[in-house]
Amino acid sequence: MHQVLLTLTARRRPIAIFSLTLLLSTAIFISSVFLQPKNPPPPPPSSSQKQQSMAAARSFVLWLHGLGDSGPANEPIKALFTSPEFRTTKWSFPSAPIAPVSCNYGAKMPSWFDIHEIPVTADSPKDESSLLKAVQHVHAMIDKEIAAGTNPENVFVCGFSQGGALTLSSILLYPKTLGGGAVFSGWVPFNSSIMQQVSPDAKRTPILWLHGMADATVLFEAGQAGPPLLEEAGISCEFKAYPGLGHSINNAELKYLESWIKTRLPSSS
């Protein structure tokens, strides 16, 4: 009986050793797979990085008012832009400086540059000196927004009447391609020689031109003279005429501007 027990014990020993070896191998495999050191997760973006990312994604609309008007008086315009694409839009409604205006017998009023006569026609005299000073002022506002992180292609400049004429000039003379420019009841306030200063990048900025056919302040002919000049220089310009509309902006024009800008935002492309 004693010998039999020894024999059974001897037979069981290899099984026990094999089981222990299997357990050790399994433990080593689990340790190598699941307990390996992993790369630490990247640190969360800083507040400045978040701000830069948000700025790059947002759009910026700069609105330039007409002669004798003010920026705050035009702020209700943005309430019409209700599409989701404008939830992150930053709006700016600056006011022109107070200056004497020739067409109003030298009376001082908010004015971006000097105007010599009203009504404005296609052949009205131009005051390029004061105009170019105003252009520099607009460029500084655009530069500030781009420096804050906004993509230039998300920047849109819009203006009515004198502000529309300044919009046209500022877009053409800006050295970068912007999202677009919209001219409401404006005119060409510079001589054709200015077109030689338009850079290739500026020529890629699209322009929307809207004008009332019953305008007695900036004649419809003055508005009509703009698009051919632009198209000759290779600049995309969409012209829309509004029968019966005088020297003012109506809701139909603004709703069209909303859709025009919307199709040019990255979220809509």
Backbone bond lengths (Angstrom), bond angles and torsions (degrees), N, CA, C in turn:
res aa  C-N    CA-C-N  psi(-1)  N-CA   C-N-CA  omega(-1)  CA-C   N-CA-C  phi
1 M - - - 1.470 - - 1.523 109.76 -
2 H 1.305 118.23 -40.59 1.479 121.94 -179.39 1.504 111.00 -62.21
3 Q 1.290 117.82 -41.05 1.467 121.03 179.19 1.531 111.41 -66.05
4 V 1.287 116.85 -35.61 1.459 120.40 179.77 1.515 110.95 -64.72
5 L 1.300 117.16 -40.88 1.461 121.57 179.13 1.520 111.26 -63.05
6 L 1.303 116.16 -42.24 1.456 120.00 178.54 1.509 110.59 -62.99
7 T 1.310 115.67 -37.84 1.458 119.60 -180.00 1.507 111.29 -66.66
8 L 1.325 117.48 -41.76 1.473 120.90 178.21 1.524 111.34 -64.10
9 T 1.311 114.46 -40.09 1.471 119.06 179.78 1.518 110.02 -64.45
10 A 1.285 117.04 -41.25 1.462 120.86 -179.23 1.504 111.18 -64.90
11 R 1.333 114.82 -35.98 1.451 118.16 -179.65 1.535 112.13 -71.55
12 R 1.315 117.08 -31.27 1.469 119.89 -177.79 1.526 112.80 -77.87
13 R 1.316 119.29 -25.54 1.463 122.21 -173.10 1.515 112.88 -58.66
14 P 1.307 121.74 -46.30 1.474 120.26 179.49 1.513 112.29 -60.07
15 I 1.336 117.37 -35.29 1.457 120.07 179.18 1.512 110.39 -63.28
16 A 1.324 117.52 -42.75 1.461 122.34 179.62 1.518 110.29 -64.67
17 I 1.294 118.31 -41.72 1.465 122.19 -179.88 1.526 109.90 -65.06
18 F 1.333 116.75 -42.70 1.464 120.90 179.48 1.533 111.10 -62.38
19 S 1.328 115.87 -41.66 1.462 120.09 179.43 1.516 111.00 -63.87
20 L 1.325 117.04 -41.58 1.459 120.80 178.91 1.516 110.75 -64.82
21 T 1.346 115.71 -41.01 1.468 119.91 178.74 1.516 111.27 -63.15
22 L 1.334 116.54 -40.53 1.460 121.27 179.62 1.516 111.00 -64.47
23 L 1.321 115.63 -41.48 1.472 119.49 178.52 1.522 111.52 -64.49
24 L 1.340 115.60 -42.10 1.462 119.04 179.05 1.523 111.20 -64.14
25 S 1.334 117.37 -40.62 1.466 121.15 179.92 1.525 110.88 -64.67
26 T 1.334 115.39 -41.48 1.465 120.01 179.14 1.524 110.60 -63.57
27 A 1.316 116.13 -42.22 1.470 120.14 -179.45 1.518 110.82 -63.90
28 I 1.349 116.06 -41.29 1.465 119.86 179.63 1.516 110.56 -64.93
29 F 1.357 117.02 -40.28 1.477 120.80 179.12 1.530 111.06 -64.04
30 I 1.325 115.81 -46.36 1.480 119.31 179.16 1.511 110.60 -61.48
31 S 1.345 115.44 -41.37 1.460 118.91 -179.55 1.514 111.02 -64.37
32 S 1.348 117.06 -39.87 1.459 119.85 -177.59 1.516 112.23 -70.30
33 V 1.349 116.54 -30.47 1.464 119.92 -176.93 1.509 112.11 -85.98
34 F 1.323 115.54 -47.23 1.468 119.23 -169.87 1.525 114.32 -99.42
35 L 1.319 116.81 -17.88 1.454 118.92 -176.17 1.514 112.85 -107.52
36 Q 1.337 116.06 10.27 1.464 118.12 176.59 1.515 110.37 -66.35
37 P 1.322 119.05 142.87 1.475 119.98 176.80 1.524 110.97 -65.92
38 K 1.315 116.45 133.05 1.466 122.13 -179.78 1.523 110.82 -102.08
39 N 1.352 115.11 156.07 1.454 118.65 176.69 1.523 109.43 -65.77
40 P 1.312 118.86 136.83 1.467 120.10 -179.80 1.524 110.35 -65.67
41 P 1.338 118.14 145.38 1.473 120.72 179.04 1.522 110.73 -62.11
42 P 1.338 117.74 148.08 1.472 119.53 179.72 1.522 110.45 -63.01
43 P 1.299 116.90 147.51 1.469 119.05 179.66 1.523 110.73 -65.74
44 P 1.315 116.85 147.90 1.475 119.28 178.88 1.522 110.23 -63.16
45 P 1.344 116.71 148.97 1.469 118.81 179.91 1.519 111.63 -60.89
46 S 1.308 114.82 143.57 1.458 119.63 179.04 1.518 109.98 -72.09
47 S 1.308 115.91 167.69 1.468 120.27 -179.92 1.521 111.26 -63.20
48 S 1.337 117.21 -35.37 1.464 119.84 179.21 1.521 110.69 -68.70
49 Q 1.361 117.06 -37.11 1.461 120.25 177.54 1.518 111.12 -66.65
50 K 1.327 116.62 -38.98 1.467 120.64 177.24 1.524 110.65 -63.16
51 Q 1.326 115.67 -42.87 1.458 120.01 -179.87 1.523 111.17 -63.87
52 Q 1.342 116.95 -40.64 1.458 120.68 178.79 1.526 110.95 -64.98
53 S 1.338 116.47 -40.27 1.459 120.36 179.09 1.526 111.20 -65.11
54 M 1.336 116.37 -42.67 1.461 120.63 178.74 1.521 111.16 -65.14
55 A 1.341 116.63 -39.36 1.461 120.41 -179.38 1.525 110.87 -66.06
56 A 1.338 116.54 -40.29 1.460 119.83 -178.95 1.523 111.63 -65.54
57 A 1.337 116.29 -28.33 1.465 120.11 -177.32 1.518 112.75 -86.67
58 R 1.328 117.83 -21.23 1.452 119.34 -175.07 1.532 110.96 -81.54
59 S 1.318 114.87 165.14 1.466 120.35 174.49 1.528 108.66 -108.48
60 F 1.329 115.19 161.74 1.460 121.26 -177.11 1.513 108.37 -134.71
61 V 1.335 116.68 125.42 1.459 121.78 177.78 1.522 108.77 -117.09
62 L 1.324 115.25 119.84 1.459 122.17 177.40 1.516 108.27 -104.60
63 W 1.340 116.66 120.40 1.465 121.43 -176.17 1.529 110.17 -110.34
64 L 1.346 116.22 126.37 1.461 121.77 -177.92 1.530 109.08 -111.41
65 H 1.320 116.55 119.37 1.462 122.14 -175.11 1.528 112.28 -77.66
66 G 1.322 115.07 174.47 1.459 121.31 179.97 1.522 112.99 -89.01
67 L 1.333 115.98 177.94 1.465 123.13 -178.12 1.525 110.80 -57.99
68 G 1.343 116.29 131.12 1.457 122.18 176.72 1.510 114.90 78.51
69 D 1.307 117.95 -0.18 1.461 121.88 -178.40 1.532 109.67 -96.13
70 S 1.328 117.10 -168.75 1.466 121.35 177.73 1.519 109.48 -144.06
71 G 1.316 115.90 160.55 1.451 120.35 178.22 1.519 113.23 -64.40
72 P 1.357 119.06 -52.25 1.463 120.05 -178.76 1.525 114.02 -56.42
73 A 1.333 117.45 -31.32 1.468 120.01 -179.75 1.527 111.88 -66.69
74 N 1.327 116.92 -18.23 1.462 120.90 -178.66 1.528 113.69 -99.87
75 E 1.310 117.44 -3.49 1.462 120.61 -176.68 1.525 114.39 -59.77
76 P 1.353 120.30 -31.42 1.480 118.69 177.86 1.523 114.09 -58.72
77 I 1.326 117.91 -15.93 1.468 120.81 179.15 1.527 111.15 -56.07
78 K 1.319 117.45 -39.84 1.466 120.25 -173.87 1.530 112.46 -66.05
79 A 1.333 117.15 -19.85 1.465 119.84 179.87 1.530 111.99 -66.36
80 L 1.332 117.55 -20.41 1.462 121.14 179.82 1.528 112.51 -79.89
81 F 1.316 117.11 -13.67 1.459 121.28 -177.03 1.529 108.53 -92.50
82 T 1.314 115.06 83.25 1.461 121.87 -170.64 1.519 114.31 -98.83
83 S 1.316 119.32 -4.30 1.466 121.50 -179.79 1.526 110.42 -63.58
84 P 1.338 117.43 148.09 1.467 120.68 -179.06 1.532 113.17 -56.35
85 E 1.329 116.86 -28.50 1.471 119.86 -178.72 1.523 112.90 -61.97
86 F 1.334 117.55 -17.59 1.470 120.42 -176.76 1.529 112.86 -99.84
87 R 1.339 116.84 10.40 1.468 118.66 -179.95 1.522 111.82 -67.45
88 T 1.328 117.35 -28.06 1.468 120.29 179.86 1.529 111.98 -105.88
89 T 1.325 117.07 15.04 1.466 120.13 -179.04 1.519 110.84 -76.96
90 K 1.306 115.00 134.96 1.457 121.01 172.97 1.523 107.82 -100.13
91 W 1.323 116.92 127.53 1.457 122.50 -179.33 1.526 109.94 -107.01
92 S 1.325 115.05 147.83 1.466 120.63 175.12 1.523 109.12 -137.16
93 F 1.338 116.08 127.53 1.462 122.29 -179.94 1.538 109.05 -124.57
94 P 1.330 117.07 76.71 1.467 119.48 -179.13 1.529 111.17 -72.82
95 S 1.311 115.48 160.31 1.468 121.69 176.07 1.522 109.66 -107.60
96 A 1.315 115.39 142.24 1.466 120.58 178.32 1.520 110.27 -71.20
97 P 1.320 118.14 154.35 1.468 120.71 175.89 1.528 110.87 -69.67
98 I 1.305 116.05 158.24 1.467 121.61 175.72 1.531 108.51 -79.83
99 A 1.327 116.46 126.77 1.461 120.37 -176.88 1.527 109.92 -153.28
100 P 1.334 117.39 153.98 1.478 119.69 176.20 1.526 110.53 -69.21
101 V 1.325 116.48 142.84 1.458 121.73 -176.96 1.523 109.02 -123.74
102 S 1.325 116.61 124.26 1.465 121.90 -173.91 1.524 112.84 -61.18
103 C 1.331 117.87 -40.82 1.460 119.71 -176.35 1.527 112.43 -69.38
104 N 1.321 116.77 -14.61 1.462 121.69 176.75 1.536 110.60 -110.67
105 Y 1.342 115.27 34.34 1.468 122.95 175.21 1.532 112.30 58.30
106 G 1.311 115.56 35.13 1.463 120.24 176.31 1.509 115.05 80.02
107 A 1.315 117.72 4.57 1.468 119.95 177.90 1.528 110.03 -63.60
108 K 1.343 115.34 142.97 1.458 119.69 -179.02 1.527 110.50 -87.91
109 M 1.304 114.98 137.68 1.473 121.68 -179.62 1.520 108.66 -163.82
110 P 1.335 118.40 168.32 1.467 119.54 175.69 1.527 110.17 -60.86
111 S 1.328 116.28 120.88 1.464 120.56 -176.53 1.519 109.43 -153.32
112 W 1.323 115.68 132.60 1.459 120.44 179.67 1.529 111.32 -76.11
113 F 1.329 117.20 -36.63 1.468 122.23 178.12 1.521 107.41 -157.18
114 D 1.323 117.19 171.30 1.459 120.20 -174.47 1.529 111.31 -79.09
115 I 1.331 114.75 142.96 1.464 122.83 176.26 1.527 107.54 -122.15
116 H 1.304 116.63 129.07 1.462 119.88 -173.26 1.523 113.98 -90.38
117 E 1.314 117.80 -25.27 1.462 117.85 -179.29 1.527 111.97 -152.70
118 I 1.311 114.28 150.58 1.462 123.50 171.84 1.527 106.86 -134.83
119 P 1.336 118.20 132.64 1.466 125.84 5.92 1.521 113.06 -72.15
120 V 1.321 114.10 153.61 1.468 120.58 176.19 1.526 107.86 -82.95
121 T 1.327 115.02 128.81 1.463 120.97 177.47 1.527 109.43 -113.75
122 A 1.295 115.78 178.29 1.464 120.18 178.05 1.521 111.57 -66.11
123 D 1.341 116.65 -21.59 1.467 120.66 -177.29 1.522 113.12 -109.82
124 S 1.307 118.73 13.88 1.463 120.99 -179.78 1.521 111.12 -61.79
125 P 1.339 117.37 147.12 1.472 119.98 179.29 1.521 111.50 -63.36
126 K 1.324 115.62 149.04 1.461 122.04 -178.17 1.520 110.85 -109.26
127 D 1.320 116.52 143.18 1.462 121.83 174.73 1.532 107.29 -114.51
128 E 1.321 116.58 81.21 1.459 120.85 -173.64 1.518 112.85 -68.27
129 S 1.326 118.12 -28.18 1.463 120.93 -178.09 1.522 111.06 -61.89
130 S 1.335 117.32 -53.22 1.465 120.02 -179.71 1.530 110.63 -71.06
131 L 1.331 116.44 -30.15 1.458 119.74 178.14 1.528 110.99 -63.06
132 L 1.328 117.22 -46.42 1.453 120.55 -176.98 1.531 111.96 -66.38
133 K 1.328 117.15 -29.77 1.468 119.85 174.16 1.522 110.22 -65.69
134 A 1.325 116.07 -40.55 1.467 120.13 178.20 1.523 110.73 -66.63
135 V 1.324 117.30 -37.44 1.464 121.36 178.01 1.525 110.26 -60.78
136 Q 1.321 117.34 -42.27 1.457 121.00 177.96 1.522 111.20 -60.72
137 H 1.329 115.92 -37.58 1.463 120.93 178.73 1.530 110.56 -64.64
138 V 1.325 116.99 -43.12 1.466 121.30 178.60 1.521 110.38 -66.58
139 H 1.305 117.16 -42.07 1.463 120.52 178.78 1.520 111.55 -60.27
140 A 1.321 116.84 -37.14 1.467 120.11 178.89 1.528 110.52 -63.78
141 M 1.334 117.26 -37.58 1.463 120.57 178.17 1.530 110.83 -67.97
142 I 1.317 116.70 -39.45 1.463 120.36 177.59 1.521 110.62 -66.84
143 D 1.330 116.34 -45.02 1.464 121.02 179.66 1.532 111.22 -58.42
144 K 1.315 116.69 -40.24 1.467 120.97 -179.16 1.521 110.62 -63.31
145 E 1.314 116.75 -41.29 1.467 120.15 -179.99 1.528 111.31 -69.26
146 I 1.311 117.75 -40.78 1.463 120.74 178.50 1.527 110.23 -66.74
147 A 1.328 117.44 -38.18 1.462 121.00 177.65 1.528 111.21 -63.93
148 A 1.333 116.76 -26.52 1.467 120.86 177.98 1.519 112.08 -78.72
149 G 1.346 117.19 -4.51 1.454 120.49 174.26 1.511 116.08 117.19
150 T 1.331 118.71 -7.18 1.459 120.98 -178.93 1.525 110.26 -70.65
151 N 1.321 115.87 133.97 1.461 121.28 177.21 1.536 108.92 -65.81
152 P 1.327 118.82 129.83 1.475 120.13 179.24 1.525 113.66 -53.26
153 E 1.335 116.81 -32.59 1.462 119.84 -178.53 1.522 112.56 -74.41
154 N 1.328 116.91 -4.32 1.464 121.92 174.37 1.526 111.70 -103.87
155 V 1.332 116.70 9.96 1.467 121.96 -179.12 1.528 109.49 -99.82
156 F 1.333 115.85 128.66 1.462 122.06 -179.95 1.527 109.15 -127.47
157 V 1.324 116.12 131.29 1.465 121.96 177.98 1.526 107.71 -112.09
158 C 1.326 116.68 129.13 1.461 122.08 -178.00 1.526 108.37 -133.27
159 G 1.335 116.10 150.30 1.457 117.98 179.22 1.512 112.69 -162.46
160 F 1.334 114.29 153.94 1.459 121.72 -179.89 1.523 110.56 -111.54
161 S 1.334 116.86 135.14 1.463 123.65 174.47 1.540 110.52 57.63
162 Q 1.330 117.57 -116.74 1.460 119.10 177.59 1.528 110.45 -59.19
163 G 1.337 115.97 -37.83 1.464 120.02 176.51 1.517 112.26 -65.76
164 G 1.351 116.83 -30.14 1.458 120.10 175.83 1.514 112.11 -70.23
165 A 1.328 115.78 -39.34 1.467 120.37 176.90 1.524 110.69 -64.48
166 L 1.332 115.80 -38.56 1.461 120.32 177.90 1.532 110.54 -70.40
167 T 1.319 117.24 -36.95 1.472 120.94 175.87 1.519 110.38 -57.27
168 L 1.328 116.21 -49.22 1.462 120.89 -179.93 1.520 111.01 -56.40
169 S 1.324 116.51 -49.06 1.468 121.23 -177.84 1.523 111.33 -64.06
170 S 1.335 116.86 -41.97 1.472 121.16 -177.12 1.520 111.46 -67.19
171 I 1.325 116.59 -39.32 1.467 120.52 178.73 1.526 111.00 -65.56
172 L 1.318 115.91 -45.63 1.465 119.83 -176.39 1.527 112.53 -67.12
173 L 1.315 117.06 -33.81 1.461 120.22 -175.50 1.524 113.27 -96.26
174 Y 1.336 117.61 1.45 1.462 119.18 177.31 1.531 108.82 -80.08
175 P 1.337 118.13 137.30 1.474 119.56 -171.97 1.520 115.67 -76.55
176 K 1.333 118.32 -6.43 1.459 120.94 -178.30 1.521 111.09 -117.33
177 T 1.333 115.61 161.77 1.458 120.98 173.92 1.518 109.23 -79.19
178 L 1.323 117.10 124.41 1.458 122.02 178.65 1.524 109.78 -105.42
179 G 1.332 114.98 175.99 1.459 119.04 -179.74 1.511 112.97 -65.60
180 G 1.338 116.67 -36.79 1.454 119.81 179.45 1.509 111.87 164.46
181 G 1.329 114.97 167.80 1.459 121.81 176.46 1.521 109.28 -134.25
182 A 1.334 116.62 139.30 1.472 121.15 -179.55 1.525 109.38 -122.42
183 V 1.329 115.89 124.34 1.466 123.18 -178.46 1.525 108.52 -109.01
184 F 1.335 116.80 116.85 1.464 122.41 176.70 1.532 108.90 -106.01
185 S 1.318 116.58 117.14 1.472 121.59 175.74 1.523 111.68 53.28
186 G 1.320 116.69 40.88 1.454 120.68 -178.35 1.518 112.60 -103.70
187 W 1.312 115.30 -169.44 1.462 121.23 -179.96 1.523 109.13 -153.14
188 V 1.313 117.11 173.99 1.469 121.73 177.23 1.527 107.57 -88.37
189 P 1.342 118.68 108.16 1.461 121.29 -174.22 1.524 114.31 -92.54
190 F 1.309 117.63 14.85 1.467 120.79 -177.94 1.523 109.44 -135.73
191 N 1.329 115.54 164.45 1.461 121.29 176.70 1.526 110.22 -79.07
192 S 1.309 115.79 160.72 1.464 120.47 -174.87 1.525 113.19 -61.54
193 S 1.329 117.96 -20.44 1.467 120.68 -179.72 1.532 111.75 -63.65
194 I 1.332 117.13 -24.72 1.467 120.88 178.70 1.523 110.59 -60.67
195 M 1.329 116.79 -31.01 1.461 119.90 -177.02 1.520 112.37 -61.52
196 Q 1.324 117.07 -21.77 1.459 120.28 178.09 1.532 112.18 -71.30
197 Q 1.330 116.19 -16.01 1.465 120.70 -179.42 1.529 112.79 -92.42
198 V 1.318 116.90 -3.87 1.469 120.37 -177.80 1.529 109.14 -74.47
199 S 1.323 116.13 124.72 1.465 121.16 -177.60 1.525 110.86 -78.78
200 P 1.339 117.46 160.02 1.468 120.20 176.63 1.524 112.87 -57.84
201 D 1.346 117.42 -36.42 1.465 120.17 178.68 1.522 110.87 -66.94
202 A 1.327 117.04 -40.82 1.462 120.27 179.51 1.526 111.45 -64.86
203 K 1.314 117.05 -32.62 1.463 120.51 179.96 1.524 112.50 -66.32
204 R 1.332 116.75 -16.42 1.464 119.93 179.37 1.532 112.45 -87.03
205 T 1.314 117.37 -4.69 1.464 120.51 177.74 1.528 109.38 -80.34
206 P 1.335 119.10 119.53 1.472 120.65 -179.38 1.522 111.98 -73.21
207 I 1.329 115.87 150.53 1.465 121.41 -178.81 1.526 109.45 -127.11
208 L 1.325 114.30 135.75 1.456 122.23 174.19 1.529 107.71 -110.70
209 W 1.345 116.73 130.27 1.470 121.26 -177.17 1.524 108.29 -124.99
210 L 1.329 116.81 121.39 1.458 122.25 179.95 1.521 109.25 -123.34
211 H 1.354 117.41 137.55 1.464 119.63 -174.95 1.526 109.86 -151.70
212 G 1.327 115.82 136.46 1.458 121.19 175.55 1.518 111.11 -78.87
213 M 1.309 116.41 136.02 1.460 120.40 -177.12 1.523 112.49 -76.08
214 A 1.348 117.38 -14.19 1.461 120.82 178.13 1.523 111.87 -103.87
215 D 1.310 116.86 22.13 1.473 121.66 -178.10 1.528 110.02 -71.93
216 A 1.337 116.66 119.88 1.465 121.50 179.10 1.523 112.31 -103.20
217 T 1.329 118.05 -0.58 1.467 121.95 -179.87 1.529 111.10 -100.85
218 V 1.306 115.89 -52.09 1.474 121.49 169.14 1.520 104.14 -113.88
219 L 1.308 116.11 102.05 1.462 120.31 -171.25 1.528 111.73 -58.22
220 F 1.310 114.46 149.25 1.461 120.53 -179.65 1.526 110.87 -56.89
221 E 1.316 116.67 -33.85 1.476 120.34 179.03 1.518 111.32 -63.23
222 A 1.341 116.73 -32.28 1.463 120.46 178.39 1.522 110.37 -67.21
223 G 1.336 115.72 -37.87 1.453 119.08 176.84 1.513 111.83 -70.10
224 Q 1.314 116.27 -41.46 1.467 120.77 -179.24 1.521 112.99 -62.23
225 A 1.320 116.93 -26.76 1.468 120.16 -177.46 1.519 112.66 -71.86
226 G 1.329 117.61 -16.73 1.457 120.62 -175.30 1.516 115.65 -74.18
227 P 1.328 119.09 -56.76 1.474 120.48 -175.24 1.521 115.55 -54.07
228 P 1.354 120.40 -42.43 1.473 118.15 178.42 1.525 113.14 -60.48
229 L 1.329 116.62 -36.74 1.458 120.87 178.49 1.528 110.34 -63.85
230 L 1.327 116.15 -40.38 1.463 120.66 -179.35 1.525 111.28 -70.95
231 E 1.314 115.54 -45.23 1.455 119.08 -177.82 1.525 111.83 -64.48
232 E 1.325 116.34 -32.67 1.469 119.98 177.10 1.526 110.99 -63.61
233 A 1.338 115.79 -29.51 1.468 120.57 179.21 1.528 111.98 -89.20
234 G 1.334 117.08 3.04 1.458 120.01 178.96 1.507 114.20 83.86
235 I 1.326 117.25 23.60 1.464 122.12 -178.56 1.528 109.21 -104.01
236 S 1.322 115.71 130.84 1.460 120.96 -179.74 1.532 110.29 -72.16
237 C 1.332 116.37 124.22 1.464 120.73 -179.91 1.526 109.43 -140.27
238 E 1.317 115.39 122.67 1.464 121.40 175.50 1.525 108.38 -100.79
239 F 1.330 117.21 123.80 1.465 121.77 -177.85 1.526 109.58 -110.45
240 K 1.349 115.99 129.93 1.455 120.91 178.67 1.535 109.49 -126.56
241 A 1.327 116.02 125.35 1.467 122.41 179.49 1.521 109.78 -102.08
242 Y 1.346 115.90 141.75 1.466 121.19 -178.10 1.535 109.11 -121.76
243 P 1.333 117.10 103.36 1.475 120.92 -179.53 1.531 111.48 -60.52
244 G 1.341 115.85 137.31 1.451 121.26 177.16 1.513 115.20 80.27
245 L 1.303 118.24 -6.32 1.467 120.81 -179.29 1.515 110.34 -87.52
246 G 1.343 116.65 128.10 1.456 121.67 178.08 1.522 111.19 -86.41
247 H 1.327 115.51 -148.29 1.464 120.01 -177.91 1.532 109.42 -85.46
248 S 1.301 114.82 75.85 1.461 120.77 -178.74 1.529 108.83 -162.12
249 I 1.330 115.08 175.56 1.464 121.64 177.29 1.517 107.60 -114.90
250 N 1.326 116.99 135.03 1.455 118.89 174.96 1.527 110.67 -110.83
251 N 1.316 115.92 170.16 1.461 120.91 -176.49 1.524 112.36 -63.71
252 A 1.333 116.59 -32.26 1.464 119.24 179.57 1.526 110.88 -61.70
253 E 1.321 116.95 -40.10 1.464 120.57 177.88 1.528 111.10 -63.77
254 L 1.328 115.77 -43.84 1.460 119.63 -177.29 1.529 111.53 -68.90
255 K 1.324 117.01 -37.73 1.461 118.83 177.34 1.533 110.65 -66.20
256 Y 1.330 115.87 -34.87 1.468 118.15 176.86 1.525 109.72 -67.58
257 L 1.325 116.65 -39.23 1.464 119.92 177.45 1.523 110.18 -60.90
258 E 1.329 116.68 -40.15 1.465 120.25 178.65 1.530 110.91 -57.50
259 S 1.336 116.90 -48.68 1.465 119.95 -179.38 1.526 111.14 -68.07
260 W 1.322 116.96 -34.09 1.473 121.32 -179.66 1.524 111.01 -65.64
261 I 1.330 116.15 -44.24 1.467 119.80 177.44 1.522 110.33 -68.70
262 K 1.311 116.42 -42.16 1.463 121.43 -175.96 1.521 111.82 -56.77
263 T 1.312 117.30 -42.12 1.462 120.66 -178.56 1.526 111.96 -69.66
264 R 1.326 117.68 -12.40 1.459 121.33 -178.17 1.529 112.44 -104.91
265 L 1.330 116.94 1.09 1.456 120.46 176.57 1.526 110.00 -84.98
266 P 1.334 117.93 147.86 1.474 120.90 -177.73 1.514 113.24 -55.91
267 S 1.345 118.52 -35.65 1.463 121.06 -177.88 1.513 112.74 -67.15
268 S 1.350 116.70 -17.35 1.454 120.66 -178.01 1.514 112.45 -100.82
269 S 1.331 116.68 -5.60 1.460 119.94 -176.24 1.512 111.71 -89.02
